[in-house]
Amino acid sequence: MAVALSPASSARLRPQSAARFISFLNNITTGRNVLTGFRTLTNKAPTFPPFLHCYPGVRHLRRDSPAFNRRCFSSAIVGAISSEEAVEKAKKEFLEKPDVGTGQKVREFRKRLRIADIKGGPDEGLDRVGQTLVVKGWVRTLRVQRSITFMEVNDGSCLSNMQCVINSDAEGYDQVESGSISTGASVWVEGAIVESQGSGQKVELRVTKVITVGKSDPSFPIQKKRISREFLRTKAHLRPRTNTFGAVSRVRNALAYATHKFFQENGFVWISSPIVTASDCEGAGEQFCVTTLIPSSRDASDSLVDTIPKTDDGLIDWSQDFFGKPAFLTVSGQLNAETYASALCDVYTFGPTFRAENSNTSRHLAEFWMIEPELAFADLSDDMACATAYLKYVVRHVLDNCKEDMDFFNTWIEKGIIDRLSDVAEKNFVHLAYTEAIELLLKAKRKFEFPVKWGCDLQSEHERYVTEEAFAGCPVIITDYPKEIKAFYMRLNDDGSTVAAMDVLVPRVGELIGGSQREERLEYLEDRLDELKLNKETYWWYLDLRRFGSVPHAGFGLGFERLVQFVTGIENIRDAIPFPRTPGSAEF
């Protein structure tokens, strides 16, 4: 029986394709194997056609069985005409995403089964042996052997991969043969959990179905080889797929969760502090200006300086700007937190802050996150107690809940980091006055790059010496700094020369937390603003807090990325944040 295409079907195919398709159909109707016909159609080896996967009855048949050829007949005709549509249909079925039409009920949200859920228990997955599960993730490695393939899949939920064993009779194995599945590709895999025969894992997935969700180009840069972190910073959109940055991201997440948990359990209220502000909390002037006087980003590169409005004196006319005055990205949420502490007692902020400091060191970022609690009816002792309790809490949380990632850091990033963090969580902190710390540094039998004298601002090398060498890795709190090196809002001590400030120093990082008791006395605060030549009109609302029911209060600030550095052992702060912003670099 000869086969011919209808005019409508012929119109969908080029002449050459139509001829090959008719030959393919004639091969089928004359009893020849459907795969032979498929070879005629595609000029490819007779592998199992991917577009046939989506038709009922086909996926459960062996390719070499007579039933396969019979059941594929009608499916092959439709699939050959529009194989791309069939592939999408297959993906839709396998990924379990049914169409939602008008009037249909939205299905109940379900937590996705993660590799961490499968392998993270005390039995490391042995309690799930015999279960049929679905794993969705990205291919880390692929080892193709004669009749079996080992594929490592990771979904980001944990450091461990799921080893997937794929036999040649697994549905979708042709995707391995054709090269559709490669390192970096995203896949959907179904199979049974079995005890692993190899080392490195207790269980593995014996695959029955696999489908490529997204192919990976051969140029994928994250291969199974050692890659420098400097190079990975140029691939910040892909570096989370490495072991190191996946682990950093999970620990960072755990620290953020523990931060909120600590403050919420202790009665603090979370406050969203503004990102755009007209105040300079630190009084240092290292702020990013926010303005609409320069044209929008689309044509900013071609804008002329002369288009910026000016006053008769030749100065920028800020009255024509969006906010009617100079505005900046915030360097701290502290001043705003103080307003809410004056009403709610204990509050905290946790958000992004910005410093326009032209520094390219491994310790500085232009954009970073700050945690800033503020305690009403509190003094410096209360502040130190809160900072100590907070740091111990979050460190213990990570040690208890991120064991696999911390073992990775202990092995590959900083040997001994788990013991170091355990000391922080368990030992008492040392308390030193600034004057005592200066005397200790002057007696040190070593030469510092920055000379030490009373009145100097302690540098990282000084801070690390105190905590790492002088006190053998124990965190140290230094208090009562000279007022000349501290911010205007810190409470003046009775000696008139120092302020009620405190810094928490930790090994490898140096200063991790900086805090103080705030100046609650109006006249002292006004004198301090005058002394530093700061415009009191800018801080009118901050001064109002001292006019209307002022109370002693204290707080501290903690750079979140430095905390991530401290807990993970990562040396460069640019690797402690997903997308680092530094001088000359604002990619991604």
C-alpha positions in Angstrom: 0.0 0.0 0.0 1.5 3.3 -1.0 1.1 6.4 1.1 0.6 10.0 -0.1 0.4 13.2 1.9 -2.6 15.5 1.9 -2.1 19.0 0.5 -2.3 20.5 4.0 0.4 18.1 5.2 2.6 18.7 2.2 2.4 22.4 2.7 4.0 22.0 6.2 7.1 20.3 4.8 9.8 21.3 2.3 9.7 19.2 -0.9 12.8 17.2 0.1 11.4 16.6 3.6 8.0 15.6 2.2 9.7 13.0 0.0 11.7 11.5 2.9 8.5 11.5 5.0 6.6 9.5 2.4 9.4 7.1 2.2 9.4 6.8 6.0 5.6 6.0 6.0 6.0 3.4 3.2 8.7 1.7 5.1 6.3 1.3 8.1 3.3 0.1 6.0 5.4 -2.5 4.2 6.4 -4.0 7.5 9.9 -2.6 7.9 11.0 -1.5 11.4 9.8 2.0 12.4 13.4 3.0 13.3 14.5 2.1 9.7 11.8 4.4 8.5 13.0 7.1 10.9 16.5 6.8 9.5 15.1 7.4 6.0 13.3 10.5 7.3 16.1 12.0 9.3 19.4 10.6 7.8 20.3 9.8 11.4 21.2 6.5 13.1 18.1 4.4 14.1 17.8 5.6 17.6 14.6 5.9 19.5 12.8 9.1 18.3 12.5 11.6 21.2 9.1 12.8 19.9 7.6 9.3 20.4 8.1 9.5 24.2 5.0 11.5 24.8 2.5 9.0 23.4 0.6 6.6 25.7 1.8 3.0 25.4 5.0 3.8 23.6 7.2 4.7 26.6 6.7 1.3 28.3 7.7 -0.8 25.2 11.2 -2.0 24.3 12.4 -0.5 21.1 13.2 -3.8 19.5 9.7 -5.4 20.2 7.1 -5.9 17.5 4.5 -4.3 19.7 6.7 -1.2 19.7 6.5 -0.9 15.9 2.8 -1.5 15.8 2.0 1.0 18.6 4.3 3.7 17.2 2.6 3.7 13.8 0.0 6.5 14.3 2.2 8.3 16.8 5.1 8.4 14.5 3.1 10.1 11.8 1.9 12.9 14.0 5.3 13.2 15.7 7.3 13.4 12.5 5.2 16.3 11.2 5.7 18.3 14.4 8.4 16.8 16.5 9.1 20.0 18.4 5.5 20.3 19.5 5.7 16.7 20.7 8.9 17.3 22.7 7.2 20.2 24.5 4.2 18.0 25.2 6.6 15.4 26.7 8.2 18.0 28.9 4.9 19.2 30.0 3.8 15.7 31.0 7.0 14.8 32.8 7.3 18.1 34.6 3.7 17.7 35.9 2.6 21.2 34.9 -1.0 20.9 33.7 -2.7 23.8 32.0 -4.7 26.0 34.3 -7.8 27.3 32.5 -10.4 29.8 33.5 -12.6 28.4 36.3 -10.1 25.6 37.3 -9.0 25.4 40.9 -5.3 26.2 41.5 -3.7 23.1 42.9 -2.3 23.0 46.4 1.3 24.1 46.7 3.6 21.2 47.6 7.2 21.5 48.8 9.5 20.1 46.1 11.4 16.9 47.1 15.0 17.9 47.2 18.2 15.8 47.2 18.8 17.1 50.7 15.5 15.6 51.7 16.5 12.2 50.2 20.1 12.0 51.5 20.1 14.3 54.4 18.6 12.1 57.1 20.6 10.0 59.6 20.5 7.0 57.3 21.7 9.1 54.3 18.9 7.8 52.2 18.9 4.1 53.1 15.4 4.5 54.6 14.1 5.4 51.1 15.4 2.3 49.4 12.8 0.9 47.1 10.9 4.2 46.7 10.4 5.7 43.2 11.3 9.3 43.2 11.8 12.3 40.9 14.9 14.4 41.0 15.3 17.7 39.1 18.6 19.5 38.9 21.7 20.2 36.9 24.3 17.7 35.6 27.6 18.0 37.4 29.4 15.1 35.7 28.6 12.4 33.1 30.4 9.2 32.6 29.2 7.2 29.6 30.2 3.5 29.5 29.3 0.8 27.0 25.9 -0.1 28.4 25.5 2.1 31.4 25.9 5.8 32.3 26.7 7.4 35.6 25.3 10.9 35.9 25.8 13.2 39.0 22.9 15.6 39.5 22.8 18.5 41.9 19.8 20.7 42.8 21.5 23.1 45.1 19.8 21.9 48.2 23.0 20.3 49.6 26.7 19.7 48.7 26.0 16.1 47.8 25.0 15.0 44.3 22.5 12.3 43.4 24.3 9.6 41.5 21.9 8.5 38.7 22.6 5.2 37.0 21.1 5.0 33.5 20.9 1.7 31.6 20.5 1.6 27.8 16.9 0.4 28.2 15.9 3.5 30.3 13.4 5.7 28.7 15.2 8.7 27.2 18.6 7.0 27.0 18.9 8.2 23.4 19.4 11.7 24.9 22.7 10.5 26.4 23.7 8.9 23.1 22.9 12.0 21.1 24.8 14.3 23.5 21.7 16.2 24.6 22.7 15.5 28.2 26.0 17.0 29.1 27.7 18.9 32.0 25.6 21.9 32.9 22.3 20.6 31.4 19.2 20.7 33.4 17.4 17.3 33.7 14.3 15.6 35.0 15.0 12.1 36.3 12.7 9.4 37.7 13.9 6.2 39.2 14.1 3.9 42.2 16.3 4.5 45.2 18.8 1.5 45.6 21.8 0.9 47.8 24.9 2.1 46.0 27.5 -0.4 44.9 30.2 2.2 44.8 31.9 4.4 47.4 31.1 8.0 48.1 27.4 7.5 48.7 25.0 5.1 50.4 22.2 5.3 47.9 21.8 6.0 44.2 19.0 6.4 41.7 18.3 3.6 39.3 16.8 5.6 36.4 13.7 4.5 34.5 13.0 7.9 32.8 15.2 10.9 32.0 14.4 14.0 30.0 16.6 17.0 29.1 14.9 20.1 30.3 17.5 22.5 29.1 20.6 21.7 27.0 24.0 23.1 27.9 26.3 24.5 25.3 29.8 22.9 25.1 31.3 26.2 26.1 29.9 25.8 29.7 32.8 27.1 31.8 32.2 25.2 35.0 33.7 21.8 34.3 35.2 19.2 36.6 38.5 20.9 37.1 40.1 23.4 39.5 38.9 27.0 38.8 40.3 30.1 40.5 37.9 32.3 42.4 39.2 35.3 40.5 38.0 33.7 37.3 34.7 32.7 38.9 34.0 36.4 39.8 33.8 37.0 36.1 31.1 34.3 35.9 29.1 35.3 38.9 25.9 34.2 37.2 27.3 30.6 37.0 29.5 30.3 40.1 26.7 29.2 42.4 26.9 25.8 40.6 30.3 25.1 42.1 30.7 23.3 45.4 32.3 26.3 47.1 29.8 29.0 46.1 26.8 26.6 46.6 28.1 26.0 50.2 28.7 29.7 50.8 25.1 30.5 49.6 23.6 27.9 51.9 25.6 29.1 55.0 24.7 32.7 54.2 21.1 31.7 54.1 21.4 29.9 57.4 23.0 32.9 59.0 20.2 35.2 57.7 17.6 32.8 59.1 19.4 32.6 62.4 19.6 36.4 62.6 15.9 36.9 62.3 15.3 33.9 64.6 17.5 35.3 67.3 16.0 38.8 67.4 12.4 37.6 67.0 12.9 35.2 69.9 14.2 38.0 72.0 11.3 40.4 71.4 12.8 42.6 68.7 10.7 44.2 65.9 12.2 44.2 62.4 12.2 47.6 60.8 12.7 48.4 57.1 15.1 51.3 57.0 15.2 53.5 53.9 17.7 53.0 51.2 17.5 56.6 49.9 18.3 59.2 52.6 19.4 62.8 53.0 21.4 62.0 56.1 25.0 60.8 56.5 25.0 58.5 59.5 28.8 58.2 59.7 29.6 61.8 58.8 32.3 60.6 56.5 30.8 61.8 53.2 31.4 58.5 51.4 28.0 58.3 49.9 26.5 57.6 46.4 24.4 60.4 45.2 20.9 59.7 44.0 19.7 62.1 41.3 17.4 62.6 38.3 19.2 65.7 37.1 21.3 63.4 34.9 19.2 61.8 32.1 17.9 58.3 32.5 20.2 55.3 32.0 19.2 54.9 28.4 20.9 58.1 27.3 23.1 59.0 30.3 26.3 58.1 28.3 25.5 60.8 25.8 24.3 63.5 28.2 26.0 66.8 28.4 27.2 68.4 31.7 25.6 71.7 30.6 22.1 70.1 30.8 22.4 69.9 34.7 20.4 72.9 36.1 22.4 75.4 38.0 21.7 78.4 40.3 22.8 81.9 39.5 25.9 81.2 41.6 26.9 78.3 39.3 26.0 75.6 41.8 23.8 72.6 41.1 20.2 73.6 41.5 19.0 70.7 43.8 15.5 72.2 44.1 14.9 70.8 40.6 15.9 67.3 41.6 13.5 64.5 42.3 13.6 65.0 46.1 14.2 68.7 46.0 17.5 68.3 47.9 20.6 66.2 47.7 19.8 62.5 48.4 22.1 59.5 48.8 22.2 55.8 49.2 22.3 55.0 52.9 25.4 54.0 54.7 23.5 52.8 57.7 20.0 52.3 59.0 20.9 53.1 62.5 19.5 56.6 62.8 16.1 55.4 61.5 16.2 52.4 63.8 16.7 54.8 66.8 13.4 56.5 65.9 11.5 53.2 66.2 13.5 52.1 69.3 12.1 55.3 70.9 8.6 53.9 70.4 8.9 50.1 70.3 11.9 49.6 72.6 13.9 46.9 70.9 14.2 46.9 67.1 16.6 45.7 64.4 17.2 46.4 60.7 18.7 44.0 58.1 19.2 45.4 54.7 21.6 46.7 52.0 23.9 49.7 52.7 26.4 51.5 50.4 29.8 53.1 50.8 31.4 55.1 48.0 34.9 54.3 49.3 37.4 53.8 46.5 38.9 50.7 48.1 40.0 47.5 46.2 41.0 45.5 49.3 39.7 42.0 50.1 37.7 43.6 53.0 35.6 46.2 51.3 32.5 46.3 49.1 30.6 49.3 47.7 27.3 47.4 48.4 26.8 45.2 51.5 24.2 44.1 54.0 24.1 45.3 57.6 22.4 44.0 60.7 21.7 46.8 63.2 19.8 46.2 66.4 18.8 49.1 68.6 17.9 48.6 72.3 16.0 51.3 74.3 16.6 51.7 78.1 20.0 50.1 77.6 23.7 51.0 78.1 27.0 49.8 76.7 27.0 46.7 78.9 23.6 45.7 77.5 24.9 46.3 74.0 27.9 44.0 74.6 25.7 41.3 76.1 23.4 41.4 73.1 26.3 41.3 70.6 27.9 38.4 72.4 24.7 36.4 72.6 23.8 37.1 69.0 27.2 35.9 67.6 27.2 32.8 69.7 23.7 32.0 68.6 24.2 32.3 64.8 27.5 30.4 65.0 25.9 27.5 66.9 23.0 27.5 64.4 25.4 27.0 61.5 27.4 24.3 63.2 24.3 22.4 64.1 22.4 22.8 60.7 25.1 23.1 58.0 27.3 20.1 58.9 28.0 18.9 55.4 28.9 22.4 54.2 31.1 23.1 57.2 32.9 19.8 56.7 33.6 21.0 53.2 35.0 24.4 54.4 37.0 22.6 57.1 38.6 20.3 54.4 39.1 22.7 51.4 38.9 26.3 52.7 40.3 26.6 56.2 41.5 23.6 58.2 40.3 23.9 61.8 37.5 26.3 61.1 35.0 24.1 63.0 37.1 24.1 66.1 37.6 27.8 65.8 33.9 28.4 65.6 33.1 26.0 68.4 35.4 28.1 70.6 33.5 31.2 69.7 30.2 29.5 70.6 31.4 28.1 73.9 34.1 30.4 75.4 33.7 33.7 77.2 34.7 36.8 75.3 37.7 38.9 76.6 36.9 42.5 77.5 39.6 45.2 77.1 39.5 49.0 77.3 41.1 50.8 74.3 43.9 52.1 76.5 44.7 48.5 77.6 44.7 47.3 74.0 47.2 50.1 73.0 49.5 49.1 75.8 49.3 45.5 74.7 50.2 46.4 71.1 53.1 48.6 72.2 54.5 45.6 74.1 54.1 43.2 71.2 57.4 41.9 69.9 56.6 42.6 66.3 56.6 45.5 63.8 53.3 46.7 62.5 52.8 48.3 59.2 50.8 51.1 60.8 52.5 52.6 63.9 50.6 52.2 67.2 50.0 55.1 69.6 47.1 56.3 71.8 44.5 58.0 69.7 45.2 56.0 66.5 42.4 54.0 64.9 43.1 50.3 65.2 43.9 48.7 61.8 43.1 45.1 60.8 46.6 44.0 61.6 46.3 45.3 65.2 42.8 43.8 65.7 43.9 40.4 64.4 47.0 40.4 66.6 44.9 41.1 69.7 42.4 38.3 69.0 44.6 35.7 67.2 47.9 36.0 69.1 47.5 37.9 72.3 44.3 35.9 73.3 44.9 32.7 71.2 41.8 33.0 69.0 39.3 34.1 71.6 37.0 36.9 70.5 37.8 40.3 72.2 35.6 43.3 72.9 37.4 46.6 73.0 35.6 49.6 74.6 36.0 53.3 75.4 37.6 54.6 72.2 38.9 58.2 71.8 36.0 60.4 70.7 38.1 61.8 67.8 38.0 58.5 65.9 34.4 57.7 66.5 31.0 58.9 65.1 29.1 61.9 66.4 26.2 60.0 67.9 28.3 58.0 70.5 27.8 58.9 74.1 30.6 60.9 75.7 32.2 59.3 78.8 32.7 61.2 82.0 36.4 61.6 81.2 35.5 63.9 78.3 38.0 62.3 75.9 36.5 58.8 75.2 33.1 57.6 74.1 31.0 54.6 75.2 31.9 52.6 72.0 32.7 48.9 71.6 34.1 46.7 68.8 34.0 42.9 68.7 37.1 41.5 67.2 37.3 37.9 65.9 40.1 35.8 64.4 40.9 36.1 60.6 38.5 39.1 60.2 39.3 41.6 62.9 36.5 43.9 63.7 33.2 42.1 63.1 30.8 44.2 65.2 30.9 47.9 66.0 28.5 49.5 68.5 28.0 52.1 71.1 25.7 53.6 73.6 24.0 56.5 71.8 24.2 60.1 73.1 20.7 60.7 74.5 21.5 64.1 76.0 20.4 66.9 73.6 23.0 69.5 74.6 25.9 67.1 74.3 24.7 65.9 70.9 24.3 69.5 69.6 27.8 70.3 70.8 29.2 67.3 69.1 27.6 68.2 65.8 29.0 71.7 66.1 32.4 70.3 66.9 32.4 68.2 63.7 30.9 71.0 61.7 27.9 68.9 60.7 24.7 70.7 59.7 22.2 70.5 62.6 19.3 71.3 60.3 19.9 68.0 58.4 19.5 66.1 61.7 16.5 68.1 63.0 14.4 65.0 63.4 17.2 63.0 65.1 17.6 65.8 67.6 13.8 65.7 68.2 14.2 62.3 69.7 16.2 63.9 72.4 13.5 66.6 73.0 10.6 64.3 73.3 11.0 61.5 75.8 14.7 60.6 75.4 16.0 57.5 77.0 19.4 55.8 77.3 19.8 53.4 74.3 22.5 51.5 72.6 23.0 49.4 69.5 25.5 47.9 67.1 26.2 47.2 63.4 27.4 44.0 61.9 28.5 43.7 58.3 26.8 40.6 57.1 29.4 39.7 54.5 32.2 39.8 57.1 30.1 37.4 59.2 29.9 35.1 56.2 33.7 35.4 55.8 34.2 34.6 59.4 32.0 31.5 59.4 33.1 30.0 56.1 36.7 30.9 56.0 36.4 32.6 52.6 39.3 35.1 52.4 37.9 37.6 50.0 34.7 39.5 50.9 33.8 39.5 47.2 33.1 35.8 47.5 30.8 36.3 50.4 28.0 38.0 48.5 26.3 36.8 45.3 27.1 39.8 43.1 29.9 42.0 44.4 29.9 45.7 43.8 33.4 47.2 43.8 35.2 50.2 42.2 35.0 49.8 38.5 32.8 46.7 38.7 29.0 46.6 38.6 28.5 43.6 36.4 25.4 41.3 36.6 
